Amino acid sequence: MADVLQQVVSGIASGGVYALLALALVLIYRSTGVVNFAQGEMAMFSTFVCWELLDRGLPYWVAFFLTLAISFVGGVLIERLVIHTVSRSQALTVVTVTIGLLILLNGAAAWIWKGEQRTLENPFPSDTFDVGGVVIAAQDLGIIGVSLAIVLVLWAFFQRTRVGLALRAAALNPASSRLHGVRVSWMLALGWGLAAVLGAVAGILVAPTQGSFDQNLMLPVLIFAFAAAVLGGLDSPIGAVVGGVVLGVVLNLVGAYIDFFADLRLPAALLLILGILLLRPNGLFGRSVVKRV
Amino acid sequence: MPLLELEDVEARYGAVQALHGITLDVGERQVVSVLGANGAGKTTTLRAISGTVRRSGGLRFDGKTLPRSPEAVARLGIAHVPEGRGTFAELSVDENLKLGAYTRRDRSGYASDYEELLKHFPWLAERRDQQAGTLSGGEQQMLALARAFMARPRLILVDEPSLGLAPLIVKQLFDVLRAWIDEHGMSALVVEQNANVALEHSERGYVLEVGRVAVEGTADELRGNESVRRSYLGY
């Protein structure tokens, strides 16, 4: 039993990372109406930025928050310079552009950082705690704590602030929002900025758990995040968080007790995406759009 | 000087020209109605003002040329209650009202306006946390007006408030609109199919026909006009 609980806690930790990236996907899906395939690579790029800042000798948390700020600006710029210019096209065009961004960012990171394996500093101690026989890693607790804090801050921003409300309104009813003076196109850019920040946190948290990383760090994580977002419902922020945590725990438990499954986690996630899209396309928390006329 | 002046305004949807040169004005503290049959260009006239359709010609608000983007027009103090009511269906009634006040910075003014709003629409209090999409059509129309009021605009554009509503509710809507406008020194331009109720609450009116002004005058003049009476008032 203690062993199971242990696996659950570390599952929640990896699930927290999936949840952050899934939230980023949901944020952009709700405002721009497309799945941002470049989300993982944006996160990877941010992780490299953090590594670079640390490599130049900045203290960890300074580098951390500076990376978030840089990521925010980067996300806003990507929307303004790239996505905005194709925003009037069909969804397929925008999706294709995000795939282009994926390849571009991956290539750029490989070029700038030479495609070598890097190690990102781990902000959390390698201690473990024994809570009634359950051994919990400080790193897992740290990841859970940071993820939770980010989710709560984001929730408060959306629910409690004027700009957060305008951002939601702009996604739900852009035409009416403009009539109320909301600068909708800047709200979309703000959404991309926030998504980039979420991705950055996910990347910075996940990189140390992998030992070393290169420009392909986030490719598998994006698949898990996508599975989490689809599981929760692509338009549901709560769904993304729940989906991420559930996916993290389940994959971890199954991986721990079924030997061969560890290698099958990615295909399993893809199968899950396929299954949900076929059987319940709105996920657990998503709503099908019913318009009252 | 009138608050709003349109001079020879044209507008088109793709290849279809909807306005062929509209000239009208709205004075301070006036309610002006725009009447006409379907397709006469009533809705397009409002959309030309708020910048939600491409237009050309002279459009001046308080003597200054109107900007092209809807958000900039809104920030000047023009609230547009659009066709379809513009409800944020997934948001709560309270959030809808807050969006109405989005361009405002004075928190205390918002609170006192909300209290005043409750006098006209007491049901808002108990529905405050309800999803706006679950309101009835009449309630959504009232909410749309309320959102516009919360912006404390100088001019309110209202598009067919009577559409699909019972006569009693229509009268109530117009009464509240008139009362609020008189109370706060605002002006309104109201597009309406129901000419009787509209003229009853207006100082002046315009009748549009295929994108042009066919008749204009005070409410009494329009009521006295033989062809207007036969075509739009029904007696």
Interface residues (C-beta under 8 A of the other chain):
Chain A: R162 L165 A166 R168 A169 L172 N173 A175 S176 S177 R178 L179 H180 G181 V182 R183 V184 K291 R292
Chain B: S50 T52 S69 P70 E71 A74 R75 A79 H80 P82 G86 T87 F88 A89 E90 L91 E95 K98 L99 G100 Y102 T103 G133 R147 A151
